[in-house]
Structures are given as structure tokens and as C-alpha cells.
Amino acid sequence: MPFIASWMLASALQRAGLQQNLLTFSQRQHGVFISAPASVTTGQTVDVTATPVHFYDPVFQYWVELPNGQFESSGPYSPNPHFSFTATSPGSFQVKVYARESNAPSNETSAQQKIYEVNSSSAPIVVSPSTQYPVQLTANEPIVRSGQPVTLTADPTSSLAAGDSLVIMDSTTNTVINRTTAPGPFQVSVSFNATHSFLAEIVNGSNQVVGKSEPLTISWETQATGTNEGHKNAAGQTVSLSFSPTGVVGQPFTVQAIPIGFSNPVVQFWILAPGGSYTPNGPYQPSITYTFTPKIAGTWQVMVYARESTAPPNETSAQSAIYEAKSNTHLITILPSGS
């Protein structure tokens, strides 16, 4: 097709509102570039920017490879060409961005993915310890679900003097979490249900603070397993439960998940028998119903988690907070057999 005829066809399709991705990708060379700082210090915010090429209405998804080899996602595709995260530990990070048209099919096949999706090269970012602080305080996860543990690591940049102690403080409640005179680094596990800030301090024998780290804030963002309140995920998707308020020992009892806003949800049910502990019905699966046979009478608890089938498996705690929605926890009365 001559160039002018090809251009006229593309223009006519645009005027008709028929900007099909396949046509776009076959006639234009799509691409996306990423810009990021080459180096930052711990605790500093890292800002990256995506620059799309030959897109009509692009959406983006950013991925960060941490120094330990794990990957963190920015969440679902978004039209925002900017993404920020905090470098909570020193090391080498890699960040890249994927781009696609906003009207590209969701939950696409591998073949469709090759058609609609392009990605940038990886941008390396070196995170160095901040030289202005004599103690480095880092966390293995910056965003977690409520109640999940986070490991804090305090590492003095030089050996402690005689009589000095290394202290990790919860600056939100102004309480000491741990204190040691041993040479660093040392670690401590913490778990809360809300956002907390922390400091690592060097304290001398007279209990005077002679050095401290940068503040470190951890966000416990969503509810934990077993709590009464449900929560939506970062995309605003929710899930609720449909069930009968009573059942009978020895008779099958069915609960049904009602996912809202999902394209292709998978769910996982959790059941708590009287005097027992929460037990899942297995891995995430597409079936929205679950049937079990209660063996004892009393008050049972049931809830369900939901996520997109395309969410990454074996995700980190931070990714769980992004992709996972939870129903309220409900009570079910199981009556003795013969009732």
C-alpha cells in the first residue's frame, strides 16, 4: 500500500474511533524508554519516568528488581508515566517499564502479549549508604499487610565505642524495641497494624544519643488474616461472601465468593472451626464456591481472598497488599446433627 493511502486509512480509522491495537502495532514502531537516577542514598526517593513512542493512549507498569533478586511491581497498568519508590537498603537495583495501549485486551494470551506489550531496557540504580548518618536502618519490606512481620536491620558505619549501645526505637510510640552492645549489624522483627516510624540510635554509657539513623517508615496497609474487616486491593477491587447463617453438623455447607471489579478472579477461602485455627481450602482457584462438611457444633468463621489470575505467584508481602482483596470475616452457627 502506498504511503499516502496507508496514512489516509490510519487517519480514517482514528476519526471513526477504531484505533485498533493490531493496526497500530503493525504500522508504527512502538517503544518505551525509562529514565532514572544512576545513584541515590538509602532512604532517598527514587523517581523514574517513562517516555512512550508512537502510542495513542499508553498505560504503564513498572518493575523493580531488588538487590536480593526479588521483583516488586508498581501494581496494575496505569496511565501515570512517573513512578516513585524509596530505596530502603543499599545495593544495586534494576528498574524497567512495560507499556501498552489502554484499550489492549486484559488477561491476554502470550501471543497477544507479544503484539500489544513493549518494555524498556533495565535502568541500573546504585543505592549507597548515606554518609551523613553513623547508623543505617533498613527494612526488608516497605509495605506489608497488617500484622505481618518486617525485619529491621541496624548497621553502624563503624565499631561501637566502649560503653556504647545500639538501639532501635519505635519513634511513633517512643519506645525501645531492642538494645545491644554487640557489634552490628543486628536485626529485629516487628509487626504492627498501622504505619510506624523507626530510628536506630547509638547511645553512650550516660544514656546520651551520640548518633542516629535516618527515620524509616513502614506502612502496614491492609487487614491481616483473621480480622473482621475486609479490604479492597490497590486497584479498588473487592470481594464479599454469600452464605447461610446456619448449618448442621455432618451436612455439606456452601459459601460463595462475590468478586467485584475483577476481570478474571481467583479466590481462596479460609475457615476457622471452634477452638481451631484458620485453614485455607487450598491454593487460589477460579471456582467461586466452596463446600465443606462441619464436624462439630458451634460458631465458625469464614472469609475469602480474591485477586486477578494474572497477579504474580509467590508474591512478596508488598505485592500482596497491591493485588489482594479480602471479604469481611463472617460468623456461621453450626447446629448439632438432628436439629
Secondary structure, 3 states (H helix, E strand, C coil): CCHHHHHHHHHHHHHCCCCCHHHHHHHCCCEEEEECCCEEECCCEEEEEEEEECCCCEEEEEEEECCCCCEEECCCCECCCEEEEECCCCEEEEEEEEEEECCCCCCCCHHHHHHHCEECCCEEEEEECCCCCCEEEEECCCEEECCCCEEEEEEECCCCCCCCEEEEEECCCCEEEEEECCCCCEEEEECCCCCEEEEEEEECCCCCEEEECCCEEEEEEECCCCCCCCECCCCCCEEEEECCCEEECCCCEEEEEEEECCCCEEEEEEEECCCCCCEECCCCECCCEEEECCCCCEEEEEEEEEEECCCCCCCCHHHHHHHCEECCCEEEEEECCCC
